[in-house]
Amino acid sequence: MNAPRATDRRVLAGILALGVVAILVGGAFAGLAVEAARDWSGAVSAFDPYLMRVARFTLWQAVLSTLLAVVPALFVARALARQAHFPGRALILRLFALPLALPAIVVALGVLALLGRAGIFADFLSAIGGGRWQGIYGLSGILVAHVFFNLPLAARLFLLALETVPADQLRLAGQLGMGARSSFRFVEWPVLRAALPGVAGLVFMLCITSFTIVLTLGGGPRATTLEVAIYQALRFDFDPARAVALTVLQIVLTAVVVILLMRVGANMSGDANLQVAARVPVSTSGTEKAFNFLLIAAALAFVAGPMAATVIAGLGADLARLAADPAVHQAILTSLVLAALSAFLCVALSTALVMARRAMELKRPAGKTPGIVEKALDTGASFVLVVPPIVVGAGWFILLRQTGQVFAIAPVMVVAVNAVMAMPFAIRAIRPAHDAASARHEKLCAALGISGLARLRLVDWPTLRRPLGTATAFAMALSLGDLGVIALFGSDAVQTLPYLLLARMGAYRTADAAGLALFLGILCLVLMLVADRTGKARG
């Protein structure tokens, strides 16, 4: 008799979690609708040539970023697959995972430290150009930063696809004497072609919704995306009508892109912790081997360059003074507290959705298709990937400004938005372990009448402990480095480390910004290492 009530409680908890997501996203849309209804003429008149130019640039930089990241990644992945055994290969793959752990603002500082007006290569670039190097602000800076983030991700995803090629096909290709070109055409390209829409779609969505990179490296109105324009309309111009127009256009543009990508078969989900095993040895000629190593070395230099520049620039700052600065102490404490609360809320909501979906799956008769509620529990959290954080923040900013408490409620908004935005990744970490444990123990728990907290403590917790730890560390790292929401709601009273870093950059205190970037990068890397270790641990 206890099992049905336990199942109902799990479903109820999942529906409540889904309600939190719906309220957060729905409240943002409500704020936009209320503002639009108040002044339709202002919102409509905001659709001017400047708005269309911003929309075109948003698409153009995303297309270029995707091409520059995905096309080289195909060949880098193939080079790594063909050279499956060489010293340092595992280290290179781990290095390719590091950009996922770095906040975008830290990477932006690294790009500037390397290629900025006073960067490491400034003198060299000035000599080549025959004049004073003006830095890499604008479209070029955005592209470099986006490729830094997405080339390693795409290469790892393509490499994972190549690992699915059966060993028998590789041996047969060798026995038939296929060269590199024939092997690529008949064995490897079919696998890569199948993975290409999903990888390109994921990279494109990451670039079209990019905020921090464009904010720090955009370089003015000629290199502004819709998300940055929304932020500028609210924080600097205080023009809610324009913000509504920009937000509606961003939502429509994102939705259209997602629909088009789904129609071509793109699966826009990536794994932040890919496990890539070495393949069976492949016979390669000396020329091909040299070319492969050249590709790998070039990709390695491109990825390692901004990270090394960030460390060098950070070590050049007055770290002792920054470490003793009360403003830095407060920013770090605020960041850690908000990130911890965000991670806790994220994991709680994600676990509730996972348990509720599994409970409804067990109740569903065999052969019957899932109902609306079960589908919502399964895919509801993924909907937030279509709505960028800056859009959610903009809607709530407009809604809350009527109360006069916009900045007072900043901590709540930062925690809630970052928690919900990290949910798809947390669910990916929690769901496989939970469903496997449920398949083993569900009938036994029902027979013994174990439910509620007793089941969580005795049955579920030993299995979920490590996935929950992975999800918590990952969600905390994402929240710690986020600048999207705090950029709107932040103030002198509520400053996170990324917000303080941006403020120091705006005040031209570049040395301080470099030191803070080093602090922030170390904190996020530690959290991602914790997530990686807990995800790999056994027991």
RODO-767992 format. One record per residue: x, y, z of N, C-alpha, C, O in turn. Coordinates in steps of 0.2 Angstrom, whole numbers, plus 5000, padded with zeros to 4 digits. Layout:
XYZXYZXYZXYZ
...
END
This chain:
500449945000500050005000500450065000500250124998
501050065002501550125003501850144996501950204995
501850094991502250104985501850154981502150204978
501150154980500850204976500950274979501050314975
500850274986500950344989501650374987501650434986
502150324988502850354987502850374980503250424978
502550334975502650354968502250424967502550464963
501750434970501350494969501750554972501750604969
502050544978502550594980503050614976503250674975
503350564973503950574968503650614962503950664960
503050594959502750634954502650704956502750754952
502350714962502150774964502750824965502750884963
503350794967503950834968504250854961504450904960
504150804956504350824950503950874946504250924943
503350874947502850924945503050994948502951044944
503150994954503351054958503951084955504051144954
504451044954505151064951504951094944505251144942
504551054940504451084933504051144933504151194929
503651154939503351224940503751274941503651334939
504351264945504851314946505151334940505251394938
505351294935505651304929505151344925505251394922
504451324925503951364921503851434924503751484920
503851444930503751504933504351554931504251614930
504951524931505551564930505551594923505651654921
505351544918505351564911504751604909504751654906
504151574912503551614911503551684914503251724911
503851694920503851754922504251804918504051864917
504751784915505151824910504751844904504751904902
504351794902503951814896503351864898503151904894
503151854904502551894907502851964907502452014906
503451974910503752044910503752074904503652134903
504052034899504052064892503352084889503252134886
502852034890502252054888501852114891501552154887
501952114897501752174901501952244898501652294897
502652244897502952304895502752314887502652374886
502652264883502452274877501752304876501652344872
501352274881500652294881500552374883500152404881
501052394887501052454890501152514884500852564884
501652494880501852534875502052504869502552484867
501452484865501552444859501952484854502452454850
501852544853502152594848502952594850503352594845
503152594856503852604857504152534856504752534853
503852474857504152414855504152404848504652374845
503652424844503652414837504152464834504552444829
504252524836504652574833505352554834505852574831
505552504839506252484840506452444835507052434834
506052414831506252374825506452414819506152424814
507052444820507352494816507952464812508152404814
508252494807508852464804509452444809509752394807
509552484814510052464819509852394822510352354822
509252374823509052314826509152254821509452204823
509052274815509152224810509852214808510052154807
510252264809511052254808511252214814511752174813
511052224820511252184826511052104825511452064826
510452094822510252024821510651994816510851934816
510852034810511252004805511951984808512251934806
512252034812512852014815512851954819513351914819
512351954823512251894828512251824824512651784826
511951824818511951764814512651754810512851704810
512951814808513551804804514051784808514451734806
514151814815514751784819514651714821515151674822
513951694822513851624824514051574818514351524819
513851594812514051554806514751544805515051494804
515151604806515851604805516151564810516651524809
515951574817516251544822516151464821516651424823
515551444819515451374818515951344813516151294814
515951374807516351354802517151344804517451294803
517351404807518051404810518251354815518751334816
517751334819517851284824517751214822518151164823
517151204818516951134816517451104811517651044811
517551144805517951114800518651094802518851034801
519051134806519751104808519651054813520051004813
519051054817518950994822518950934819519150884821
518650924813518550864809519250834808519350774809
519750874806520350854804520850834810521250794810
520750874815521050864822520850804825521250764827
520150784825519950724827520150664824520350614827
520250674817520450614813521150604814521450544814
521550664815522250654816522350614823522850574824
521950634828522050604835521850524834522150484838
521350514830521150444829521650404826521750344827
521950434820522450394816523050384820523350334820
523250434825523850424829523550404836523650444841
523350344837523050324843523550314849523350304855
524150304847524650294852525250334851525650324847
525350384856525950424856525950464863525450474866
526550474865526650504872526250574872526350614868
525850574877525550644878524850644875524550694876
524650594872523950594869523450604874522950644873
523450564879522950574885522950644888522450674890
523550674889523650744891523350794887522950844889
523350784880523050834875522350824876522050884876
522050764876521350764877521050794883520550824883
521450784889521250824895521250894894520850934896
521850924891521850994889521351014885521051074886
521050974880520550994876519851004880519351034878
519850974886519250974890519251044895518751054897
519851074896519851124900519451184898519151224902
519451204892519051264890518351264892518051314894
518051204893517351194896517351214903516851234906
517851214907517951234914518051304915517951334920
518251344910518451414911517951454909517551454904
517751504914517251554912517451594906518051604905
516951624902517051654896517451724897517851734893
517351754903517751814904518451804905518851844904
518651744908519351724909519651714902520251734901
519351684898519551674891519651734887520151744884
519151784888519251844885519851884887520251914883
519951874894520651914896521251874893521751904892
521151814893521751774890521851794882522451794880
521351804879521451824872521751894871522151904867
521551934875521752004876522552004878522952044875
522651964883523351954885523851924880524451944880
523551894875523951864870523951904864524451914861
523351934862523351964855523052034856522952074851
523052064862522752134863523252184861523852164859
523152244862523552304860524252304864524752314861
524152274870524852264874524952194875525252174880
524752154871524752084872525452054870525952094868
525551994872526251954871526451964864527051974862
525951954859526151954852526052024848526052034842
525952074852525752144850526352174845526252194840
526952164848527552194844527652154838527852184832
527552084838527652044832527152064827527352064821
526552074829525952084824526052154822525852174816
526352204826526452274823527052274818526952304813
527552224819528052224814527752194807527952214802
527352144808527052114802526652164798526652174792
526252204802525752244799526052314797525752354793
526652324799526952394797526652454801526852504799
526352444806526052494810525852474817525952414818
525652514821525452504828524852454828524352464825
524952394831524452344832523852374836524052394842
523252374834522652404837522352354842521752374845
522552294842522152244846521652204842521652214836
521352154846520952104842520252114844519852074844
520052174846519352194848518852184841519152194836
518252174842517852164836517652094834517752054838
517552084828517352024825517951974826517851914828
518551994825519051944825519151924832519351864833
519151964837519151944844518651894846518751844849
518051904844517451864845517551794842517451744845
517851794836517951724832518551684836518451624837
519051724838519551684841519351654847519551594849
518951694851518751664858518251604857518251554860
517751614852517351564851517651494848517451444850
518151504844518451444841518851414847518951354847
519151454851519551424857519051384861519251324863
518451404862517951364866517751304863517751244865
517551314856517251264853517651214848517351154847
518251234846518651184842518751124847518751064844
519051134853519151064857518551024858518550964858
517951064859517351024861517150984855516950924855
517151014849516950984842517450924841517250874839
518150934842518650884841518450824845518550764843
518350834851518150774856517550744854517550684854
517050774852516450744850516550704843516250654843
516950734839517050694832517450634834517450584831
517950644839518350584840517950534844518050474842
517450554848517050504851516650464845516550404846
516450504840516050464834516550414831516350364829
517150434830517650394826517850334830517950284828
517750334837517850274841517350224840517450164842
516750244837516250194836516350154830515950104828
516850174826517050134820517250064822517750054826
516950004820517149944822517849924820518149944815
518149894825518849874823518949834817519449834814
518449784816518449744810518549784803518849764799
518149844803518249884797518949914796519149924791
519249934802519849964802520449914799520849924795
520349854802520749794800520649784792521149774789
520049774790519849764783520149814779520449804773
520149884781520449934777521149924776521449944771
521449904781522249894781522349834777522849844773
521949784777522149724773522049734765522349714761
521549784764521449804757521949854754521849874748
522349874759522849924756522549994755522850034751
522050014759521750074758522250134761522550124766
522350184757522750244759522350284764521750274765
522650344766522350384770521650414767521150424770
521750434760521150464757520550414756520050434758
520750354754520150304753519850284760519250274761
520350274765520050264772519550314775519050304778
519750374773519350434776518650434772518150444775
518750424765518050424761517650364763517050374763
517850304764517450244764517250224771516750194773
517750244776517650214783517550274788517050264792
517850324788517850374793517350424791516950454796
517250454785516850504783516050484784515750534787
515850424783515150414785514950424792514450444794
515450404796515350414804515350494805514950514809
515850524803515850594804515250634801515050684804
515050614795514550644792513850644796513450684797
513750584799513250574804513250614810512750644812
513850624813513950664819513950744817513850784822
514050764811514150834809513550874811513650934814
512950864809512450904811512350924818512250974820
512450864822512350874829512950924832512750964836
513550904830514050944833514051024830514151064834
513951024824513851094821513251134824513351194826
512751094826512151134829512251154836512051204838
512651114840512851124846513251184846513151234850
513751184842514251244842513851304840514051364843
513451304835513051364832512651394838512651454839
512351354842511851374847512351404853512151454855
512851384854513351414859513551474857513651524861
513651484850513951554848513351604847513451664848
512751584845512251624844511951654850511651714850
512051614856511851644862512451664867512351674873
512951684863513551704867513451774870513251814866
513651784876513551854879514251884881514351934879
514551844886515151874889515651884884516051944884
515751844879516351854874516151914870516651954869
515551924868515451984864515452044868515652094866
515252044874515252104879515952124880516052184880
516452084881517052104882517552114876518052154876
517352074871517852084865517452114859517752124854
516852134859516452154854516752214851516752224845
516952264855517252324852516752374849516952414845
516152384851515752434849515052414846514952354845
514652464843514052444840514152404834513652364832
514652404830514752364824514852294826514752254821
515052274832515152204834514752194840515052174845
514052194839513652184845513052134843512752134837
512952084847512452034846511852054850511852104854
511252024849510652034852510652034859510352074863
511051984862511051984869511352044872511152064878
511952064870512352114872511852184871511852224876
511552184866511052244865510552244870510352304872
510252194872509752184877510052214884509752254887
510652194885510952214891511052294891510952324896
511352314885511452384885510852424885510752484888
510252404882509652434882509352444889509052494891
509452394894509252404901509652434905509452474909
510352424905510752444910511052514908511152554913
511152534902511452594900510952644897510952704899
510452624893509952664890509352674894508952714893
509252614898508552604901507952624896507552664897
507952584891507452584886507152514886507252474882
506652504890506252444890505952424884505952364882
505652474880505352454874505852424869505652374866
506452454868506952424864507152354867507252304863
507252344873507452284876506852224874507052174873
506252244875505752204873505852174865505752124864
505952224861505952214854506552164853506552114849
507152184856507752144855507652074858507852024855
507252064864507152004867506751954862506851894861
506151984860505751954855506151924849506051864847
506551964846506851944840507351894842507451844838
507751894848508151844850507851774851508051724849
507251774854506851714855506651684849506751624848
506351724844506151704838506751674834506651624831
507251714834507851684830508151624833508351574829
508151614839508451554842507951494841508151444839
507251504842506851454840506851434833506851374832
506851474828506951464821507551414820507551364816
508151444823508751404822508651334825508951284822
508351324831508351254834507851214829508051154828
507351244827506851204823507251174816507151124814
507651224813507951204807508451154808508551104805
508851164814509351114816509051044817509350994815
508451044820508150974822507850944815507850884815
507650984811507450954804508050924800507850874796
508650944801509150914798509550864802510050834800
509250844808509450794812509950804817510350764819
510050874819510550894824510250874831509750894833
510750844834510550824841511050874846511650854846
510750924848511150984851511250964858511051004863
511550904860511750894867512450864866512650824862
512850894871513550874871513750854878513350864883
514250814879514450784885515050824887515550834884
515050854893515650894896516250854898516750874900
516050784899516650744902516650684897516550624900
516850694891516950634887517550584888518050604890
517350524888517850474889518050444883517650404879
518650454881518950434874519450384875520050394878
519350324873519850264873520250264867520050284861
520850234867521250234861521050174857520750124859
521050194850520850144846521350084844521950094847
521150044840521649994838522150024833521950074830
522750004833523350044829523150044822522849994819
523250104819523150104811523750124808524150164810
523850084803524550094799524450164795524050174791
524950204796525050274793525750274790526250254792
525750314784526350324781526750384785526450414789
527350394783527750444786527450514785527450554789
527250524779527050594777526350604781526250664783
525950554781525250564784525450574792525050614795
525850534795526050544802526250614803526150644808
526750644799526950704800526450764800526450804804
525950754795525450794794524950794800524750844802
524850734803524450724808524750764815524350794818
525350754816525650784821525650854821525650894826
525750884814525750954813525050984815524951034818
524550944813523850974815523750974822523451014825
523950914826523850914833524250964836523950994841
524850974834525251034837524951104837524951144841
524651114831524351174829523751184834523651244837
523351134834522751144839522951144846522651184850
523451114848523751114855523951184856523851214862
524351214852524551284853524051334853524051384857
523451324849522951374849522551364855522351424858
522451304858522051304864522451324870522251354875
523151304870523551314876523751394877523851414882
523751424871523951494871523651544875523951574880
522951544875522551594879522651574886522651614891
522651504888522651484895523351504898523351534903
523851494894524551514896524551594897524851614902
524251624892524351704893523951724899524151774902
523351694901522951714907523451704913523451744917
523751644913524251634919524751684919524951704925
525051694914525651744914525451814916525751844920
524851834913524651904914524351904922524451954925
524051854924523851844931524451854936524451884941
524951814934525551814939525951884939526251894943
525851914933526151984933525752034937526052094938
525152024939524752064943525052064951525452024953
524752114954524952114962524552074965524052094968
524652004965524151964968524151964976523551954979
524651984979524651994986524152054988523752044993
524152104984523752164986523052144984522552154988
522952104979522252084977521952034982521352034984
522451984985522251944990522051974996521651945000
522252034998522152065004521552115003521352155008
521352124997520852174996520152154998519852104996
519852195003519152175006518652165000518252125001
518652204995518152204989518252134986517752104984
518852104985518952044982518751984987518351944985
518851994993518651944998517851944998517551884998
517552004998516752004997516551974991516051934991
516851984985516651954979516751884979516251844976
517251854981517351784981516851754986516551704984
516751784992516251754996515551754993515251704994
515351804990514751814987514651764981514151724981
515151754977515151704972515151634974514751594972
515451614979515451544982514751534985514451484984
514551584989513851574992513351564987512951514987
513251614982512751604977512851544972512351514971
513451524971513551464967513351404971513151354968
513551404977513351344981512551334982512251284981
512251394983511451394983511251374976510751334976
511451394971511251384964511351304963510951274960
511951284965512051214963511551164967511351114965
511451184974511051144978510351144975509951094974
510051204973509351204970509351174963508851134962
509951174959509951144953509851064954509451034950
510251034958510250964960509650944963509350884961
509350984967508650964970508150964964507750914964
508151014960507651014955507750954950507250924948
508350944948508550894943508350824946508050784942
508550814952508350744955507650734955507450674954
507250784957506550774957506250764950505850714950
506450794945506250774939506450704936506050674933
507050684938507250624936506850564940506650524936
506750574946506350524950505650524948505350474947
505350584946504650584944504550554937504050514936
505050564933504950534926505050464926504650424923
505450434931505550364931504950334935504750274933
504650364940504050344943503450334938503050284938
503350384934502850384929502950334923502550304921
503650324922503750264917503550204920503350154916
503650194926503550124929502750114930502550054929
502350174930501650164931501350154924500750124924
501650174919501350174912501350104909501850064910
500750074907500750014904501150004899501350044895
501449934898501849924893501549934886501049914885
501949964881501749984875501350044874501250064868
501150074879500850144879501350194878501850194882
501150244874501650304873501550344879501050354883
502150384881502150424887501650484886501450514880
501350504891500850564891501150624891501750634891
500750684892501050744891501450764897502050794897
501250744903501650754909502250724909502750754911
502250654907502950624907503350654902503950654903
503150674896503550704891503850774894504450784893
503450804898503650874901504250854906504650894906
504150804910504650794915505250764912505850774914
505250734906505750714902506150764899506850764899
505850814895506150864891506050934893506350984890
505650944899505551014901506151054902506151114901
506651024906507151064908507651084902507951134902
507651044897508051054891507751124887508151154883
507151144888506851194885507251264887507251304883
507551264893507951324895508551334890508751394890
508751284887509351294882509151334876509551374873
508451344875508251384869508251454872508251504867
508151464878508051534881508651554884508751534890
509051604882509651614885509551654891509051684893
510051644896510051674903509851754902509451774906
510151784898510051864897509351874896509151924898
509051834892508351844890507851834896507451874897
508051784900507651774906507751824911507251854914
508351844912508551904916508251974914507952004918
508151984907507852044905507152044906506852094908
506751984905506051984907505952004914505452044916
506351974919506251984926506452054928506152084932
506952074925507152144926506652194924506452244928
506252184919505752234917505152224921504852274923
505052164923504452144928504552174935504052204938
505152164937505252184944505452264945505352284951
505552294940505752364940505152404943505152464945
504452374942503952414945503852414952503552454955
504252364955504252364963504752404966504752414972
505252424962505852464964506352424968506752454971
506252354967506752314971507152264966507352214968
507352294960507652254955508352234958508552174957
508752284961509452264963509452224970509852184972
508852234974508852204981508752134980508952094984
508352114974508252044973508752004969508651954967
509352044968509852014963510051944965510151904961
510251934972510451864974509951804972510151754969
509351824973508751774971508751754964508751694962
508851804960508851794952509451764950509351714946
510051784953510651744951510651674952510751634948
510351654958510351584961509851544956509951494954
509251574955508751544952508851534944508851474942
509151584941509251574934509851524933509851484928
510351534936510951494936510751414937511051374934
510351404942510151344944509751304938509951254936
509351344936508951314930509351304924509251254920
509751354922510151344916510651284917510851254912
510851264923511251204924510951144924511251084924
510251144924509851084925509951024920510050974921
509951044913510050994908510750954909510750894908
511250994911511850954912511850914919512150854919
511550934924511450894930511050834929511150784931
510450844925510050784923510450734920510350674921
510850754915511350704911511750664916511950614914
511950694921512450664926512050614930512250564932
511450634932511050594938510650544935510650484938
510350554929509850504927510050434925509750394927
510650424922510850354920510950314927510650254927
511250344932511350304938510650294942510550234944
510250344942509650334945509150284942508850234945
509150284935508750234932508950164932508650114933
509650154932509950094933509850064940509650004941
509850104945509750084952508950074953508850024956
508550104950507850094950507650024947507249994950
507950014941507849944938508049884943507749834942
508549894947508749844951508349834958508249784960
508149894960507849894967507149914968506849904973
506749934962506149954963505649904965505249924970
505649844963505149794965505349774972504849764976
505949774974506149754981505949804986505649794991
505949874984505749924988504949924989504749934995
504649904984503949904984503649844989503249854992
504049784988503849734992503949744999503649715004
504549775001504749785008504349855011504449865017
504049895007503749955009504250005011504050045015
504850005007505350055009505150115004505150104998
505050175007504950235003505150295006505450295012
505150355003505250415006506050425008506450405004
506150455014506850465016507150405017507750395017
506850355020507150285021507450255015507950235015
507050265009507350235003507950275001508450254998
507850345001508350384999509050375003509550365000
508950365009509550345014509850275013510450275012
509450225012509650155012509750135005510250095004
509450155000509450124993509750174988510250154985
509450234988509650274982510250314983510750324979
510450334990510950374991511650344989512050374986
511750274991512450244989512550244982513150254980
512050244978512150244971512150314968512550324963
511750354971511750424968512250474971512350534968
512650454976513150494979513650524974513750584975
513950484970514450514966514150554960514350604959
513650534957513350574952513050644954513150694951
512750634960512550704963513150744965513050804964
513750714967514350754968514550784961514750844961
514550744956514750774950514350834947514550884945
513650824948513150874946513250934950513250994947
513350924956513450984961514051024959514051084959
514650994958515251024957515151064950515451124949
514851024945514851054938514351114938514551174935
513751114942513351164942513651224946513551284944
514051214951514351264955514851304950514951364951
515251264946515751294942515351334937515651394935
514851314934514451354929514251424932514251474929
513951414938513651474941514251524943514151584943
514751494946515351534948515651584943515751634944
515651554936515951594931515451634927515651664922
514751634929514251664925514251734925514351764931
514151774920514151844920513451874917513351934918
513051824914512451854911511951884915511751934914
511751854921511251874925511551934929511151984930
512051924932512351974937512552034933512552084936
512652034927512752094923512152134923512252194923
511552104923510952144924510852164931510652224932
510852124935510652134942511152154947511052174953
511752154945512352164950512352244951512152284947
512652254957512752324959513352324964513652274965
513452384967513952394972513852354978514252324981
513152334979513052294985513052224984513252184989
512952204978513052134976513552124970513352134965
514152104972514652094967514952024967515152004972
514851984962515251924961515951934958516051994956
516351884958517051894956517051914948517351954946
516551874944516551904937516351974936516552014932
515851994940515652064940516152114942516252164939
516552094947517052134949517652144944517952194943
517752084941518252084936518052124930518452164927
517452124928517152164923517252244925517352284920
517052254931517152324933517852354933517952404931
518352304935519052324934519252334927519652384926
518952294923519152304916518852374913519152404909
518252384915517952454913518252514916518252564913
518652504921519052554924519752554922520152594924
519852514917520552514914521052494919521652504918
520852454924521352424928521452354926521252304929
521852344920521952284917522352234921522252174921
522852254925523252214929522852184934522852124936
522352224938521952194943521452144939521352084942
521252154934520752114930521152044928520751994929
521752054926522151984925522251944931522151884931
522351974937522451944943521751904945521751854948
521251944945520551914947520351864942520051814944
520551864935520451814931520751744933520551694932
521351754935521751694937521451664943521351604944
521251704948520851684954520251644952520051584954
519851674947519251644945519351584941518951534942
519851584937520051524933520251464938520051404936
520651474943520851424947520251394951520151334952
519751434953519151414957518751364953518551314955
518651394946518251354942518551284940518251234939
519251284939519551224937519551174943519551114942
519651204949519651154955518951124955518851064956
518451154954517751124954517651074949517351024950
517851094943517851044937518250984938518050934936
518750994941519250934943518850884948518850824948
518550924953518150884958517550844954517450784956
517250884949516650844946516950784942516650734941
517550794939517850744935518050684939517950624937
518350704945518550644949517950604952517950544952
517450644954516850604957516550574952516250514953
516550594945516150554940516550494938516250444936
517250494939517650434937517650384943517850324942
517550404949517750364955517250304955516650314952
517450254958517050194958516850184965517150214970
516350144966516150124973515450144975515250134980
END
